[in-house]
Each structure stands twice: as C-alpha cells, then as structure tokens.
Amino acid sequence: KVASEGIVLMLFIRNMMGMGFSYAISPWINRNGLVVVTWLMFMLSIIINGSFIVMLVFGKRFRRWTAAHYEKVSEPRYGEFFKR
C-alpha cells in the first residue's frame, strides 16, 4: 500500500549517501591512507549487510509491533493534511 513512498525514501537516502561519499572519500583517503579506509569500509559493509540476521530473528515480532501504525499510514486519506 505504501510501496511508492518507500521506494522514494530509499532512493533519496541512497543518493544522499552517494553524494556524501563522493565529497568525503578523497580527503579521508588522503588523511588516513588507502588501507585504513578500505578496512573501515569493509567493516562498515559487514555490519550493515549483517543486519539481516537481526531481521531473521526479530522480523516477525517487529512486523506485529508496527502493524497498527502501517494500517493507519496506508489509509488513502492519511496524507490529506499535506495536500492543502
């Protein structure tokens, strides 16, 4: 019901992260060196990509916990306040 809004938010966050990396990566490499930056990026990607384990364990509980909010947000008239 709210797939399009989710995709827009996901693309916005992805593009902001890409922009941030393009502006920050060169000074970061110059300051710390390529090996340190590569290892830090490796560890960061392991942590982010490894977060699926949390969803494997707690995913069903999380969906049950947020079901009422999802039903409220997915109503067709939920965003009428912002359309004025």
C-alpha positions in Angstrom: 0.0 0.0 0.0 2.9 2.4 0.6 5.4 0.9 -1.7 6.0 4.0 -3.8 6.7 6.2 -0.8 9.1 3.6 0.5 11.0 3.5 -2.8 11.2 7.3 -3.0 12.6 7.4 0.6 15.1 4.6 -0.2 16.3 6.3 -3.4 16.7 9.6 -1.6 18.8 8.1 1.2 20.9 6.1 -1.3 21.6 9.3 -3.3 22.4 11.3 -0.2 24.9 8.6 0.9 26.5 8.6 -2.5 26.8 12.3 -2.6 28.3 12.3 0.9 30.9 9.6 0.0 31.9 11.4 -3.2 32.7 14.6 -1.2 34.2 12.9 1.8 36.2 9.9 0.4 39.1 11.8 -1.2 40.1 13.8 2.0 39.5 10.7 4.1 41.9 8.6 1.9 44.5 11.4 1.9 44.3 11.8 5.7 44.2 8.1 6.7 45.6 6.2 3.8 44.0 3.7 1.4 44.5 0.6 3.6 42.8 2.1 6.7 39.9 3.4 4.7 39.4 0.1 2.9 39.3 -1.8 6.1 36.9 0.6 7.7 34.6 0.4 4.7 34.9 -3.4 4.8 33.8 -3.5 8.5 31.0 -1.0 7.9 29.6 -3.1 5.0 29.8 -6.3 7.1 27.8 -4.6 9.9 25.2 -3.1 7.5 24.8 -6.2 5.4 24.9 -8.4 8.5 21.9 -6.6 10.0 19.7 -9.1 8.1 20.4 -11.5 11.0 18.5 -9.2 13.3 15.6 -9.3 10.9 15.7 -13.1 10.7 15.4 -13.3 14.5 13.1 -10.4 15.3 11.4 -9.7 12.0 8.0 -11.3 12.7 7.9 -9.6 16.1 8.8 -6.2 14.5 6.0 -6.6 11.9 3.4 -7.4 14.6 4.6 -4.4 16.6 4.3 -2.0 13.7 1.1 -3.5 12.1 -1.3 -0.9 13.6 0.9 2.0 12.5 1.1 0.6 9.0 -2.7 0.3 8.7 -3.1 3.9 9.8 -0.4 5.2 7.4 -1.6 3.2 4.5 -5.2 4.7 4.6 -5.9 6.7 1.4 -6.8 9.8 3.3 -3.8 9.8 5.7 -1.9 12.5 3.8 -4.8 14.8 3.1 -3.4 17.3 5.6 -0.3 17.9 3.5 -2.2 18.3 0.2 -3.7 21.7 1.2 
